Amino acid sequence: MKRLDLILNGKGGVGKSFFAVNFVQYLKDKDISHTAIDSDNENSTLKRFHPDTQFVDLADRRGPDGIFSALEKSNLVVMDCRAASTDVFIDFFAQINLPVVLSALGASLTLVMPVNHESDSVDQVQRLADEFRKKCNYVVVRNAAHSESFALYEGSEVRAQIKDKLGGKEIAMSQLQDWLVVALNEQNLTITAAAKHPTFSLLDRQRLQTWQHKFYAEIESAADLLLPAKP
Amino acid sequence: MPSFDPIVVRKAVTEFAPLRPERFQELSAAKDFISELRQKRASYRSVADLLTRHGLPISKTAVAAFCHAVLGEPPRASKHRPRKRPPTPDSTNGSSPVLATPPPIPPAAENTSENPQNRARGPRIAQIRMLKPSIP
């Protein structure tokens, strides 16, 4: 079965693009065929780190059609959705009757939703779960980049709803040392590239690999919701 | 009680004098003097001082009122600027009043299949539904 992974949370700065860059790198490192799509016309971070990424213009009324054109050709489409695009997707999916289209393509949709300590990020998860209910799968990414406290999310109804009623999963994305984040961005290097790059010290390369191993283990714990089902 | 006699009533009306003295009654006798002094650009205070010195004690405020009401002088615009006061919520001078507190923001739509035509394009305030604390 094909898979469409939308990395979506209307709140900006929750780690959508950071997750997307590293998830796409995971797919490349594991030789998993996929199509990556960026939809952020102002900060195309995914395309900056992975230049082979396609671009879909959400401001164009037929722009999101490109997601399903890609899904026709690929078993896995990963899309980094720009901030403040929740309404766009809700409207678009209502317009095309999402379950029918997914069924026609033999695909399923997974909403990958990073959350952090802020209420806005949790509110967005709640909104998406309320809207799509059982029409899709859910993976919540607990992004500890800014804070390791997820009190709001942990006490929310939507967390229980996703875990208990909607079959969703949670994965963790730990904090990467800030100087490494700066260095990766300065040189537009993914962690896999930086781990072999001479400008990074041995210890920093080790730190990067340690972080990446943990991240990849988290991805694999939710592989059944993130990757195409094996025939 | 005497019976109503129009002739008697007419005489009583003719002889009626109000208990309260007529306005500017005393100054009316000095109307020509006041008018002449004002034509000579005498101030209300100067007019009042002159009349007071000559047996007609009067204040400059009364002179000014007499000049406006009887001589028809236009009142002068005050040189004092009115103090600016912050607008109050009930001000009705045509401009929008500044409210002390912003109007309440309507709660976010309770959801499911929101109609895009009806969806408000305004501020969205997070309203997380929290689990009820369990009772130990």
HADDOCK unambig.tbl for C-alpha pairs under 7 A between the chains (distance, minus, plus):
assign (segid A and resid 91 and name CA) (segid B and resid 116 and name CA) 6.37 0.50 0.50
assign (segid A and resid 119 and name CA) (segid B and resid 126 and name CA) 6.24 0.50 0.50
assign (segid A and resid 120 and name CA) (segid B and resid 126 and name CA) 5.27 0.50 0.50
assign (segid A and resid 122 and name CA) (segid B and resid 128 and name CA) 6.98 0.50 0.50
assign (segid A and resid 123 and name CA) (segid B and resid 126 and name CA) 5.33 0.50 0.50
assign (segid A and resid 123 and name CA) (segid B and resid 127 and name CA) 6.30 0.50 0.50
assign (segid A and resid 123 and name CA) (segid B and resid 128 and name CA) 5.47 0.50 0.50
assign (segid A and resid 130 and name CA) (segid B and resid 111 and name CA) 6.66 0.50 0.50
assign (segid A and resid 130 and name CA) (segid B and resid 112 and name CA) 5.87 0.50 0.50
assign (segid A and resid 131 and name CA) (segid B and resid 111 and name CA) 6.82 0.50 0.50
assign (segid A and resid 131 and name CA) (segid B and resid 112 and name CA) 4.79 0.50 0.50
assign (segid A and resid 131 and name CA) (segid B and resid 113 and name CA) 6.09 0.50 0.50
assign (segid A and resid 155 and name CA) (segid B and resid 130 and name CA) 5.60 0.50 0.50
assign (segid A and resid 155 and name CA) (segid B and resid 131 and name CA) 5.74 0.50 0.50
assign (segid A and resid 156 and name CA) (segid B and resid 128 and name CA) 6.62 0.50 0.50
assign (segid A and resid 156 and name CA) (segid B and resid 129 and name CA) 5.81 0.50 0.50
assign (segid A and resid 156 and name CA) (segid B and resid 130 and name CA) 4.13 0.50 0.50
assign (segid A and resid 156 and name CA) (segid B and resid 131 and name CA) 5.43 0.50 0.50
assign (segid A and resid 157 and name CA) (segid B and resid 129 and name CA) 5.62 0.50 0.50
assign (segid A and resid 157 and name CA) (segid B and resid 130 and name CA) 5.14 0.50 0.50
assign (segid A and resid 157 and name CA) (segid B and resid 131 and name CA) 5.03 0.50 0.50
